Every structure is written in C-alpha cells, then in structure tokens.
Amino acid sequence: MKINLVMIVKNEERSLKQCLAAARHLVDEMIVVDTGSTDHTREIAREMGARLLEFAWVNDFSAARNFALGQSGADWNLVLDADETLRPFGRKRLERALKARGGGWLGGITIYNAYRDEGGVSVSASVHPRILPRGVRYMGPIHEQPEGCYPCYAVSLEADHDGYLDTDKGERNLPYLERAVEEYPEDGYYRYQLAATLRNLKRPEESIAYFRSFYRLAEPGTVYRAEGVVLYLYTLLDLGTPGYLDEASDLIGREEAALGDWADFCFVCGLFYMKRVLSDVGRYIGLLPNIEKCYLKCLEIGERPEAGGVVGTGSFKAAYNLGAWYEVSGQEGLARKYYGMAAREGYEAARERLKALDG
C-alpha cells in the first residue's frame, strides 16, 4: 500500500516544517504544490524532503488541490493544510485502518480547531474527509469537498489546527464564498459557510438571511447541517431581540428530536433558556428548570469528538455553566461541586469562581 501526503501551500513558513515533520513517517512521499509564496515556504518544503511543484493560482482551491492530487500515484492520499499538525499515530495502524473496509470510501480525520472567543482560546472538533483513495478529486472554489457519493469513516487520526489564531481568513474567503453561492444557488453548504463567515466578521444581521436559506436547503442528515443549526442558534442569541428569540425557540422545537443527544445543541439550548428568562422574567419564569436540565444533559452525553462540536460542551464548559446557575440561584454547595468539576479539568474561570466563593 502506498500513501502520499498531498498539500497546497502559500506563504506557510510559520508552520510548514512542523506539519511535514509530524506527517512524513506516515507516508511514502510528500507532495507540496506552491501557489505563489514570497517567503521561505519553498525552501522549507525542499529541506524537509518534499517533492515541490508550482501551480499558478486561478482563484479556485479545488483546481489547485486537483493538480496536486494528479501528481500522486498513491493508493491513498492524505490531504493536509500547512497549519495542521498530526498527533502521534503509527504507519502500521493507519494501514490497518485503510485495509479494514476495502475500497470506495473516504478516511475522516478529527481536526481540533483553536480559535479566539470572549473567554480566550477555545477548541472545536470536527471530522473531515482527508484520506482519499486514488482518483478522487475535489469540487467547489472554496471549502472544497471531495466529488462523488462516498461514505466517510473516521480512522482515529487526529490533527491540531492553529491557523485561526494566527490570522482571520474571513475577509479573504468572503468573495470566494459569494461567488460560490451565485454558482451553486441551491447548495445549502455554501450558504452555511457564507453565513458562518459573516458571523465571524461581526456581521450577524447580514448572516441571518444565509442561515435561513441554508436551513431551508440542507437535507436532514447532511453532515454539516447540525453544526449549521447550532451556529444559527448562536447568531439568533447574539442578536437577542424578542423576534430573534422567538425564531430560536421555533428552531429548537423543530430540531430537538434530531439533535437532543448532541452536547453542543444542549449547551446552546441552555444559553437560550437563560436569555429567554432574562428577557421577560414574569412571562418565562417557567423555563428556569430547563437551564439546569440542558447542562446536566450535556454532562450525561459527555465529550464525543467524533460527533464534532466545541471541546468542553460535554464536560468543563457545561459544568462551569451549571456552577454559575447554582450560584445565582443560591445553591452554593452544588455551585462548588460543578465549579470543582470544571476546575479539575483545567478550566481557569471555574478556579476563579471557587476563589471568589472562598472570599
């Protein structure tokens, strides 16, 4: 079995060496296609033993990736970005995983994305089809996806992605996504990606129309749909007016049966019920028990990286929010219990609350 690493790069001197060093023991050849670097990217690729090629950028990520894939004669191609670093994993273990199912499928790897939020740095997990059998190609100008109707199965390979900490790619991606929405008007995936990008660029009012059309177009069971629904809910909560909260309530009612066993969904529901009660205590006081129920459900579900979502919604983040709920409701013993649970997992905010309770 031959396995190659296939990458496209541009100005990746910050992280390329680390990426290649973590991957090279897993593959027979490293193929790096440069799309116009002006830094030391090409020199680093050569120093690390990669086969370096060049491709003139044509404003299409699939075109570049497909050129790179066309240079590989491997049975399987591992596709990474330069700001992704594989966690330790053995070649024999990878081969066993790829042989286990025969052909006609895509290998999914779990990527842990670090990003900045109001609490500092958080991490989300998602499974992406990144190990492609020979002949599979990409489609779409950005946020490209493998062509064809292949099932994707996780192979336990994991990678850390830190690119969102170094730079915000939203402004770069926006025109590509706007073009994709025009070219694929009935594709909910590009509507979701455009909505998410606008939200990240602090343009939530603009994003809502795309969240609504994504939700209308995405078929139940589509791999990106659950993540899109949760981000749609967060955006409605950020906007926070009674009308948007009504919309969030309706959305939760429609999706609870399908997503109620996913910690990320339960977590945002807990935030919704808290915001709903605070918006009109007299009218919504009956929803108070739902706050506790949502976070307890998160802890019951636990952390499931293979299902995707923000790390901590099934553990320390849910425990912290439970602690906060019990603290404000005068149940100090339970507050200490759940703050302690979060603190033991290294959540600094919980440690601070415990210090405050100690006076």
C-alpha positions as CSV (number, residue, x, y, z in Angstrom):
1,M,0.0,0.0,0.0
2,K,1.3,3.4,-1.0
3,I,0.2,6.5,0.9
4,N,1.2,10.0,-0.1
5,L,0.9,13.4,1.6
6,V,-0.6,15.9,-0.8
7,M,-0.7,19.7,0.0
8,I,-1.2,23.1,-1.5
9,V,0.6,26.0,0.2
10,K,1.3,29.7,0.0
11,N,3.4,31.7,2.4
12,E,3.4,29.0,5.1
13,E,6.9,29.4,6.6
14,R,5.4,29.7,10.1
15,S,4.0,26.2,10.3
16,L,5.1,24.1,7.3
17,K,8.1,22.5,8.9
18,Q,6.1,21.3,11.9
19,C,3.3,20.0,9.6
20,L,5.7,18.0,7.4
21,A,7.8,16.7,10.4
22,A,4.6,15.2,12.0
23,A,3.4,13.6,8.8
24,R,6.4,12.2,7.0
25,H,6.7,8.9,8.9
26,L,3.1,8.0,7.8
27,V,3.7,8.5,4.1
28,D,5.8,7.3,1.2
29,E,6.1,10.7,-0.5
30,M,5.3,14.3,0.4
31,I,4.0,16.3,-2.5
32,V,3.8,20.1,-1.9
33,V,2.4,22.4,-4.5
34,D,3.2,26.0,-4.1
35,T,0.7,28.6,-5.4
36,G,2.8,31.7,-5.2
37,S,4.8,32.0,-2.0
38,T,7.0,35.0,-1.4
39,D,8.5,33.8,1.9
40,H,10.7,30.7,2.7
41,T,7.9,28.2,2.1
42,R,9.6,26.5,-0.9
43,E,12.9,26.2,0.8
44,I,11.4,24.6,3.8
45,A,9.5,22.1,1.7
46,R,12.7,21.1,0.0
47,E,14.7,20.9,3.2
48,M,12.1,18.6,4.7
49,G,12.3,16.2,1.7
50,A,9.1,17.1,-0.1
51,R,8.7,17.0,-3.8
52,L,8.0,20.6,-4.7
53,L,5.9,21.7,-7.6
54,E,4.3,25.0,-8.6
55,F,0.8,25.9,-9.7
56,A,-0.4,29.3,-10.9
57,W,-3.3,30.4,-8.7
58,V,-6.6,30.7,-10.5
59,N,-8.9,31.7,-7.6
60,D,-10.1,28.1,-7.1
61,F,-8.9,25.9,-4.3
62,S,-10.3,22.7,-6.0
63,A,-8.2,23.4,-9.1
64,A,-5.0,23.7,-7.1
65,R,-5.8,20.6,-5.0
66,N,-6.8,18.6,-8.1
67,F,-3.5,19.5,-9.7
68,A,-1.6,18.3,-6.6
69,L,-3.6,15.1,-6.5
70,G,-2.8,14.5,-10.1
71,Q,0.9,14.4,-9.3
72,S,0.4,11.4,-6.9
73,G,0.3,7.8,-7.9
74,A,-0.5,6.5,-4.4
75,D,-3.3,4.2,-3.4
76,W,-4.4,6.7,-0.7
77,N,-3.7,10.5,-0.5
78,L,-3.5,12.2,2.9
79,V,-4.6,15.9,2.4
80,L,-3.4,18.5,5.0
81,D,-3.1,22.2,5.2
82,A,0.2,23.6,6.5
83,D,-1.3,25.0,9.7
84,E,-2.5,21.4,10.7
85,T,-0.2,19.2,12.8
86,L,-0.9,15.5,13.1
87,R,-0.9,14.0,16.6
88,P,1.2,10.8,17.1
89,F,0.0,7.9,15.0
90,G,1.7,4.8,13.6
91,R,2.0,3.9,9.9
92,K,1.0,0.2,10.6
93,R,-2.1,1.4,12.5
94,L,-3.0,3.6,9.6
95,E,-2.6,0.8,7.1
96,R,-4.8,-1.5,9.1
97,A,-7.5,1.2,9.2
98,L,-7.4,1.7,5.5
99,K,-7.5,-2.0,4.7
100,A,-10.4,-2.7,7.1
101,R,-13.1,-1.6,4.7
102,G,-11.8,-2.3,1.3
103,G,-12.3,0.5,-1.3
104,G,-14.9,3.1,-2.2
105,W,-14.8,5.2,1.0
106,L,-13.1,8.3,2.4
107,G,-11.0,8.4,5.5
108,G,-12.0,11.0,8.1
109,I,-9.5,12.6,10.4
110,T,-10.5,14.6,13.5
111,I,-9.3,18.1,13.4
112,Y,-9.1,20.2,16.6
113,N,-9.5,23.9,15.6
114,A,-8.2,26.5,18.1
115,Y,-9.9,29.9,17.8
116,R,-10.3,33.0,19.9
117,D,-13.5,33.9,21.7
118,E,-14.6,36.1,24.5
119,G,-13.2,33.7,27.0
120,G,-9.8,33.4,25.4
121,V,-9.0,30.4,23.3
122,S,-11.5,27.6,22.7
123,V,-11.2,24.5,20.6
124,S,-13.7,22.8,18.3
125,A,-13.5,19.3,16.9
126,S,-14.8,18.1,13.5
127,V,-14.2,15.1,11.3
128,H,-13.1,15.9,7.7
129,P,-12.6,13.5,4.8
130,R,-8.9,13.9,4.3
131,I,-7.7,10.5,3.3
132,L,-8.8,10.0,-0.3
133,P,-8.5,6.9,-2.5
134,R,-6.7,7.1,-5.8
135,G,-8.8,9.0,-8.4
136,V,-11.0,11.1,-6.1
137,R,-10.9,14.8,-6.8
138,Y,-12.4,18.0,-5.3
139,M,-15.2,20.3,-6.3
140,G,-16.0,23.9,-5.3
141,P,-13.9,27.1,-5.4
142,I,-13.5,27.2,-1.6
143,H,-14.3,25.0,1.4
144,E,-13.9,22.4,-1.3
145,Q,-15.3,18.9,-0.9
146,P,-14.5,15.5,-2.5
147,E,-16.6,14.7,-5.5
148,G,-18.8,11.7,-5.6
149,C,-21.1,9.9,-3.1
150,Y,-18.5,8.2,-0.9
151,P,-19.2,7.3,2.7
152,C,-16.7,8.8,5.2
153,Y,-15.4,6.8,8.1
154,A,-13.1,8.2,10.9
155,V,-9.8,6.4,11.1
156,S,-8.7,7.8,14.6
157,L,-6.1,10.1,13.0
158,E,-6.1,13.5,14.7
159,A,-4.6,16.9,13.9
160,D,-4.4,20.2,15.7
161,H,-5.2,23.3,13.6
162,D,-4.0,26.7,14.8
163,G,-4.4,28.8,11.7
164,Y,-7.4,30.8,13.1
165,L,-5.1,32.0,15.9
166,D,-2.6,33.5,13.5
167,T,-4.9,35.3,11.1
168,D,-8.6,35.8,10.3
169,K,-9.2,34.3,6.9
170,G,-12.8,35.6,6.8
171,E,-12.1,38.7,4.6
172,R,-10.0,36.5,2.3
173,N,-12.7,33.9,1.9
174,L,-15.7,36.2,1.6
175,P,-15.5,36.9,-2.2
176,Y,-14.9,33.2,-2.9
177,L,-18.0,32.2,-0.9
178,E,-20.1,34.9,-2.5
179,R,-19.1,33.6,-5.9
180,A,-19.9,30.0,-4.8
181,V,-23.4,31.0,-3.6
182,E,-24.1,32.5,-7.0
183,E,-22.7,29.5,-8.9
184,Y,-24.5,26.9,-6.7
185,P,-27.7,28.7,-5.6
186,E,-29.4,25.5,-4.4
187,D,-26.4,24.3,-2.4
188,G,-27.0,24.7,1.3
189,Y,-23.3,24.1,2.2
190,Y,-22.1,27.3,0.6
191,R,-25.0,29.2,2.2
192,Y,-23.9,27.9,5.6
193,Q,-20.2,28.7,5.0
194,L,-21.1,32.3,3.9
195,A,-23.4,32.7,6.9
196,A,-20.7,31.5,9.3
197,T,-18.1,33.8,7.7
198,L,-20.3,36.8,8.0
199,R,-21.0,35.9,11.6
200,N,-17.3,35.6,12.4
201,L,-16.7,39.0,10.8
202,K,-19.2,40.5,13.3
203,R,-21.9,41.0,10.7
204,P,-24.7,38.9,12.2
205,E,-27.6,40.8,10.7
206,E,-26.3,40.0,7.2
207,S,-25.6,36.4,8.1
208,I,-29.2,35.6,9.2
209,A,-30.6,35.5,5.7
210,Y,-28.0,33.0,4.7
211,F,-28.6,30.9,7.8
212,R,-32.3,30.8,6.9
213,S,-31.6,29.7,3.3
214,F,-29.0,27.2,4.5
215,Y,-31.6,25.7,6.8
216,R,-34.2,25.5,4.0
217,L,-31.8,23.8,1.6
218,A,-29.8,21.4,3.8
219,E,-31.4,18.0,3.9
220,P,-31.8,16.3,7.3
221,G,-28.8,14.1,7.9
222,T,-26.4,16.2,5.8
223,V,-23.0,16.2,7.6
224,Y,-22.7,19.9,8.1
225,R,-26.4,20.6,9.0
226,A,-26.1,20.0,12.7
227,E,-23.2,22.4,13.1
228,G,-25.0,24.9,11.0
229,V,-28.1,24.7,13.1
230,V,-26.1,25.3,16.3
231,L,-24.3,28.3,14.8
232,Y,-27.7,29.6,13.5
233,L,-28.9,29.5,17.1
234,Y,-25.9,31.3,18.5
235,T,-26.4,34.0,16.0
236,L,-30.0,34.4,16.9
237,L,-29.0,34.7,20.6
238,D,-26.3,37.2,19.8
239,L,-28.9,39.4,18.1
240,G,-31.2,38.8,21.1
241,T,-34.3,40.8,20.3
242,P,-37.7,39.2,21.1
243,G,-38.3,38.3,17.4
244,Y,-34.9,36.6,17.1
245,L,-35.5,34.7,20.3
246,D,-38.9,33.6,19.0
247,E,-37.1,32.3,15.9
248,A,-34.6,30.5,18.1
249,S,-37.4,28.9,20.1
250,D,-39.1,27.6,17.0
251,L,-35.8,26.3,15.7
252,I,-35.1,24.4,18.9
253,G,-38.6,22.9,18.9
254,R,-38.1,21.6,15.3
255,E,-34.6,20.2,16.0
256,E,-34.8,18.8,19.5
257,A,-35.7,15.3,18.4
258,A,-32.8,15.1,16.0
259,L,-30.1,16.9,17.9
260,G,-31.1,16.4,21.5
261,D,-28.3,13.8,22.1
262,W,-25.6,16.2,21.0
263,A,-23.8,18.2,23.7
264,D,-23.3,21.2,21.5
265,F,-27.0,21.5,20.8
266,C,-28.0,21.0,24.5
267,F,-25.4,23.6,25.5
268,V,-26.7,26.3,23.3
269,C,-30.3,25.4,24.4
270,G,-29.1,26.1,28.0
271,L,-27.9,29.6,26.9
272,F,-31.2,30.2,25.1
273,Y,-33.4,29.4,28.1
274,M,-31.3,31.7,30.3
275,K,-31.6,34.5,27.8
276,R,-35.3,33.9,27.3
277,V,-36.0,34.0,31.0
278,L,-33.9,37.2,31.5
279,S,-35.8,38.9,28.5
280,D,-39.1,38.7,30.4
281,V,-38.9,37.0,33.8
282,G,-42.6,37.3,34.6
283,R,-43.6,35.6,31.3
284,Y,-40.8,33.0,31.0
285,I,-40.1,32.1,34.7
286,G,-41.5,28.6,34.0
287,L,-38.5,27.9,31.7
288,L,-36.0,28.1,34.6
289,P,-35.7,24.4,35.2
290,N,-34.8,23.9,31.5
291,I,-31.4,25.6,32.1
292,E,-30.3,23.0,34.7
293,K,-31.7,20.2,32.6
294,C,-29.8,21.2,29.5
295,Y,-26.4,21.4,31.2
296,L,-27.0,18.1,33.1
297,K,-27.8,16.5,29.7
298,C,-24.5,17.9,28.3
299,L,-22.6,16.2,31.1
300,E,-24.6,13.0,30.6
301,I,-23.7,12.9,26.9
302,G,-20.0,13.7,27.6
303,E,-17.3,14.6,25.2
304,R,-17.6,12.9,21.8
305,P,-15.1,14.4,19.4
306,E,-16.2,12.1,16.6
307,A,-19.6,13.9,16.6
308,G,-17.9,17.3,16.3
309,G,-18.5,20.5,18.3
310,V,-16.8,22.7,20.8
311,V,-14.5,20.9,23.3
312,G,-15.9,21.3,26.7
313,T,-19.6,21.4,26.0
314,G,-19.8,17.9,27.2
315,S,-17.5,18.5,30.2
316,F,-15.9,21.6,31.7
317,K,-17.9,24.3,29.9
318,A,-21.2,22.6,30.9
319,A,-20.0,22.1,34.4
320,Y,-19.0,25.7,34.8
321,N,-22.3,26.9,33.5
322,L,-24.1,24.6,35.9
323,G,-21.9,26.0,38.7
324,A,-22.9,29.6,37.7
325,W,-26.6,28.6,37.6
326,Y,-26.4,27.1,41.1
327,E,-24.5,30.1,42.4
328,V,-27.0,32.7,41.2
329,S,-29.9,30.5,42.5
330,G,-28.4,30.3,46.0
331,Q,-27.3,26.7,45.9
332,E,-23.7,27.2,46.9
333,G,-22.9,23.5,47.7
334,L,-23.9,22.5,44.1
335,A,-22.1,25.5,42.7
336,R,-18.9,24.4,44.4
337,K,-19.4,20.8,43.1
338,Y,-19.7,21.8,39.5
339,Y,-17.1,24.6,39.6
340,G,-14.8,22.0,41.1
341,M,-15.5,19.5,38.3
342,A,-14.6,22.2,35.7
343,A,-11.5,23.3,37.7
344,R,-10.2,19.8,37.8
345,E,-10.2,19.8,34.0
346,G,-8.1,22.9,34.0
347,Y,-10.8,25.5,33.3
348,E,-9.4,28.7,34.8
349,A,-12.7,30.5,35.0
350,A,-14.0,27.9,37.4
351,R,-10.9,28.2,39.6
352,E,-11.6,32.0,39.8
353,R,-15.2,31.4,40.9
354,L,-14.1,29.0,43.6
355,K,-11.7,31.6,44.9
356,A,-14.4,34.1,44.9
357,L,-16.7,31.8,46.9
358,D,-14.0,31.3,49.4
359,G,-13.9,35.1,49.9
